[in-house]
Amino acid sequence: MTIDIDDPADERVADFLRLTDVSLRRRLEPERGLYLAESEKVIRRALAAGHRPRAFLMARKWLAELGDLVEAAEVDGVPVYVAGDDVIRDMTGFHLHRGALASMSRPELPALGDVIGRARRVVVLEDIVDHTNVGAVFRSAAALGVDAVLVTPRCADPFYRRSIRVSMGTVFQVPWTRTGPWPAGVDELRAAGFTVAAFALEEGAVSLDDLAADPPERLALVMGAEGDGLGRRTVAAADLVVRIPMAGGVDSLNVAAASAVAMWALRTVSA
């Protein structure tokens, strides 16, 4: 059913309030068991992955274009809130120009063993704090045939709105979960048959070219946080340390770019 909203503070749209307050949303969304999907493409990918909508928010001009979503919502008893552009901006903190927002029920994350069970290539994100970088890594992982992504306990939330948007919804198609305590999780990966490769600027590191020439059957690529890179304990625990050859006096790349280079070089299928 469609419900007109003219008060941006209406409690019925509480899921959509103050979306630009990052610190607030980081806490509230997991507590409420929800995440926000923004734009028609992202919403459709979430639904295709089997995720359940709690509510939709859109301007009236989008009702016709998103008619099938509205009809499905009505059948399932999911409210579709409709408001003017100014009301939506006051409610969310930004101008919604990508069609719609959907409040989605956050799925339970799978067990680590279920995610990596048949995987050959896994990317581990250690304490990445920038949601844009997290989303970009997922998009590259989907495009370049990575089987799974693991995020450490202090890594940014892949289901945060910006991560989802930057990933173009690929966070819904690439299997992922959070690790347990890290870097103790390195031992779990090794026990599962993975060679653990830490990407870091270390003396004696193996060149990515050399690793790509004869890669292990199962390989976990561990990428570090912006600025500080990987923790010393992680580097020490890994089976090998890898560097990407650089030119032009540059010593490193942004983590999203570096992970894309590594994924492409070590891909197991033609992408």
Secondary structure per residue as TSV (DSSP state, phi and psi in degrees):
chain	resnum	aa	ss	phi	psi
A	1	M	-	360.0	144.3
A	2	T	E	-93.2	137.9
A	3	I	E	-129.5	121.6
A	4	D	E	-77.1	134.8
A	5	I	-	-121.8	124.8
A	6	D	-	-119.1	-3.4
A	7	D	-	-115.2	114.0
A	8	P	T	-64.8	-12.2
A	9	A	T	-101.1	10.0
A	10	D	-	-57.1	125.6
A	11	E	G	-62.7	-21.3
A	12	R	G	-66.4	-22.4
A	13	V	G	-106.9	29.0
A	14	A	G	-57.5	-31.6
A	15	D	G	-60.0	-26.3
A	16	F	G	-103.0	2.1
A	17	L	T	-76.9	140.2
A	18	R	T	54.2	52.8
A	19	L	T	-70.9	-19.5
A	20	T	T	-86.6	-4.9
A	21	D	-	-84.5	89.8
A	22	V	H	-62.3	-44.9
A	23	S	H	-64.0	-38.2
A	24	L	H	-66.2	-47.1
A	25	R	H	-67.2	-34.0
A	26	R	H	-58.7	-33.5
A	27	R	H	-85.5	-47.7
A	28	L	H	-68.5	-41.7
A	29	E	H	-63.7	-48.5
A	30	P	H	-63.7	-37.3
A	31	E	H	-61.0	-39.5
A	32	R	H	-86.7	-2.7
A	33	G	T	67.9	40.4
A	34	L	E	-137.6	166.1
A	35	Y	E	-143.8	165.9
A	36	L	E	-111.1	128.7
A	37	A	E	-107.1	127.8
A	38	E	E	-118.3	127.2
A	39	S	S	97.6	152.4
A	40	E	H	-59.2	-45.7
A	41	K	H	-61.6	-44.9
A	42	V	H	-65.8	-43.4
A	43	I	H	-60.7	-44.3
A	44	R	H	-64.2	-36.6
A	45	R	H	-68.0	-37.1
A	46	A	H	-63.9	-44.6
A	47	L	H	-65.7	-39.8
A	48	A	H	-63.8	-28.3
A	49	A	T	-80.3	-1.4
A	50	G	T	90.5	10.6
A	51	H	-	-77.3	148.1
A	52	R	-	-100.8	127.3
A	53	P	E	-77.2	144.1
A	54	R	E	-97.3	-37.6
A	55	A	E	-167.7	157.5
A	56	F	E	-118.6	150.3
A	57	L	E	-133.0	128.4
A	58	M	E	-157.8	159.9
A	59	A	-	-76.5	153.1
A	60	R	G	-57.8	-32.0
A	61	K	G	-63.3	-16.5
A	62	W	G	-94.1	-6.1
A	63	L	T	-59.4	-42.0
A	64	A	T	-70.1	-45.7
A	65	E	T	-65.3	-31.7
A	66	L	T	-104.4	31.0
A	67	G	H	-56.2	-38.9
A	68	D	H	-67.0	-35.6
A	69	L	H	-67.9	-40.8
A	70	V	H	-63.9	-43.3
A	71	E	H	-63.5	-42.9
A	72	A	H	-64.2	-38.3
A	73	A	H	-62.9	-41.3
A	74	E	H	-63.1	-41.5
A	75	V	H	-62.3	-38.8
A	76	D	H	-88.8	-2.0
A	77	G	T	74.3	25.0
A	78	V	-	-92.2	125.2
A	79	P	-	-69.1	141.2
A	80	V	E	-115.0	106.5
A	81	Y	E	-87.4	132.7
A	82	V	E	-120.2	131.7
A	83	A	-	-149.2	161.9
A	84	G	-	-72.1	161.9
A	85	D	H	-57.9	-41.5
A	86	D	H	-66.2	-39.9
A	87	V	H	-65.4	-42.7
A	88	I	H	-63.5	-41.1
A	89	R	H	-63.7	-43.6
A	90	D	H	-66.1	-32.7
A	91	M	H	-72.1	-49.5
A	92	T	H	-94.0	-28.3
A	93	G	S	99.1	1.8
A	94	F	S	-151.4	166.0
A	95	H	-	-84.4	119.5
A	96	L	-	-83.6	107.3
A	97	H	-	-123.3	15.8
A	98	R	S	-112.3	26.2
A	99	G	S	98.4	-61.3
A	100	A	E	-163.4	163.4
A	101	L	E	-118.8	145.3
A	102	A	E	-128.2	131.5
A	103	S	E	-88.1	120.8
A	104	M	E	-116.5	145.3
A	105	S	E	-70.9	127.8
A	106	R	-	-73.0	121.2
A	107	P	-	-72.5	154.7
A	108	E	-	-71.2	133.8
A	109	L	-	-71.0	141.6
A	110	P	-	-73.2	163.8
A	111	A	-	-68.9	151.1
A	112	L	H	-55.6	-44.5
A	113	G	H	-61.3	-34.2
A	114	D	H	-69.7	-31.6
A	115	V	H	-77.0	-40.8
A	116	I	H	-100.1	-0.7
A	117	G	T	-49.4	-47.7
A	118	R	T	-113.4	11.1
A	119	A	-	-74.8	147.4
A	120	R	S	-110.0	-31.3
A	121	R	E	-126.8	123.5
A	122	V	E	-128.6	138.6
A	123	V	E	-110.0	132.1
A	124	V	E	-111.7	126.6
A	125	L	E	-103.4	111.5
A	126	E	-	-94.7	107.9
A	127	D	S	57.4	34.0
A	128	I	-	-70.4	123.1
A	129	V	-	-100.4	-15.5
A	130	D	-	-90.2	120.0
A	131	H	H	-64.6	-32.4
A	132	T	H	-63.1	-43.5
A	133	N	H	-65.0	-40.4
A	134	V	H	-60.5	-47.2
A	135	G	H	-61.5	-40.6
A	136	A	H	-64.7	-37.7
A	137	V	H	-64.0	-42.3
A	138	F	H	-63.4	-39.8
A	139	R	H	-63.0	-43.3
A	140	S	H	-65.0	-39.8
A	141	A	H	-60.9	-42.0
A	142	A	H	-65.7	-41.8
A	143	A	H	-72.1	-29.1
A	144	L	T	-109.8	15.9
A	145	G	T	78.1	21.5
A	146	V	-	-70.9	138.5
A	147	D	-	-81.5	-28.5
A	148	A	E	-162.2	156.1
A	149	V	E	-124.0	134.8
A	150	L	E	-115.0	138.5
A	151	V	E	-120.4	138.2
A	152	T	-	-76.5	166.1
A	153	P	T	-55.9	-30.9
A	154	R	T	-98.5	7.2
A	155	C	S	-74.5	150.2
A	156	A	-	-59.5	154.7
A	157	D	-	-75.1	116.2
A	158	P	T	-61.8	-21.4
A	159	F	T	-92.4	10.1
A	160	Y	S	-73.2	147.7
A	161	R	H	-52.8	-44.4
A	162	R	H	-66.8	-40.4
A	163	S	H	-61.1	-45.7
A	164	I	H	-61.0	-45.2
A	165	R	H	-64.3	-46.5
A	166	V	H	-64.4	-34.3
A	167	S	T	-74.6	-7.8
A	168	M	T	58.9	32.2
A	169	G	T	82.2	4.3
A	170	T	G	-72.3	-11.2
A	171	V	G	-63.1	-16.6
A	172	F	G	-88.7	-12.6
A	173	Q	T	-111.4	-24.7
A	174	V	S	-86.6	120.2
A	175	P	-	-58.2	135.2
A	176	W	E	-154.1	160.0
A	177	T	E	-161.2	173.6
A	178	R	E	-91.6	145.7
A	179	T	-	-77.6	169.4
A	180	G	S	-79.9	-158.9
A	181	P	S	-49.9	138.2
A	182	W	T	-126.7	139.8
A	183	P	T	-91.6	18.3
A	184	A	T	-57.9	-26.1
A	185	G	H	-63.8	-17.2
A	186	V	H	-58.4	-40.5
A	187	D	H	-65.0	-35.4
A	188	E	H	-64.2	-41.2
A	189	L	H	-65.5	-43.1
A	190	R	H	-64.5	-40.1
A	191	A	H	-64.2	-26.6
A	192	A	T	-84.2	0.9
A	193	G	T	99.9	10.7
A	194	F	-	-91.7	142.1
A	195	T	E	-85.4	127.9
A	196	V	E	-101.2	116.8
A	197	A	E	-110.9	117.3
A	198	A	E	-94.7	126.1
A	199	F	E	-90.9	112.7
A	200	A	-	-158.2	157.5
A	201	L	-	-88.4	87.4
A	202	E	-	-124.2	147.5
A	203	E	T	-60.8	129.8
A	204	G	T	81.0	10.4
A	205	A	-	-65.2	149.7
A	206	V	E	-77.6	139.3
A	207	S	E	-70.8	141.7
A	208	L	H	-56.5	-36.4
A	209	D	H	-58.9	-43.4
A	210	D	H	-68.1	-40.5
A	211	L	H	-64.9	-40.5
A	212	A	H	-67.8	-25.7
A	213	A	H	-70.0	-26.9
A	214	D	S	-151.2	71.4
A	215	P	-	-79.7	153.4
A	216	P	-	-66.0	160.3
A	217	E	S	-63.3	-43.1
A	218	R	S	-121.2	125.0
A	219	L	E	-138.2	129.9
A	220	A	E	-109.8	120.3
A	221	L	E	-98.9	118.6
A	222	V	E	-104.1	119.2
A	223	M	E	-112.4	139.1
A	224	G	-	-97.5	172.9
A	225	A	B	-67.4	157.3
A	226	E	T	-60.4	132.9
A	227	G	T	87.3	-68.5
A	228	D	T	-80.8	-22.7
A	229	G	B	72.7	-160.2
A	230	L	S	-73.9	150.0
A	231	G	-	-68.7	153.1
A	232	R	H	-61.3	-37.6
A	233	R	H	-66.9	-34.9
A	234	T	H	-66.2	-45.8
A	235	V	H	-60.4	-42.3
A	236	A	H	-67.5	-31.9
A	237	A	H	-80.2	-21.6
A	238	A	S	-69.1	158.9
A	239	D	S	-75.1	-33.2
A	240	L	E	-154.2	158.2
A	241	V	E	-111.7	136.7
A	242	V	E	-125.4	142.7
A	243	R	E	-125.8	150.8
A	244	I	-	-94.1	123.0
A	245	P	-	-58.6	135.9
A	246	M	-	-124.0	155.6
A	247	A	-	-129.0	176.0
A	248	G	T	68.9	18.8
A	249	G	T	75.5	11.3
A	250	V	-	-92.7	133.9
A	251	D	-	-100.6	-17.1
A	252	S	-	-158.8	166.3
A	253	L	-	-117.0	160.2
A	254	N	-	-52.2	145.9
A	255	V	H	-60.6	-33.5
A	256	A	H	-67.3	-41.8
A	257	A	H	-69.0	-44.0
A	258	A	H	-62.2	-42.2
A	259	S	H	-66.0	-36.7
A	260	A	H	-64.3	-42.9
A	261	V	H	-60.4	-46.0
A	262	A	H	-65.8	-42.0
A	263	M	H	-63.1	-40.9
A	264	W	H	-65.8	-45.5
A	265	A	H	-64.8	-30.7
A	266	L	T	-109.5	14.9
A	267	R	-	-63.1	151.0
A	268	T	S	-104.4	-11.3
A	269	V	S	-130.9	158.4
A	270	S	-	-70.5	125.2
A	271	A	-	-105.7	360.0
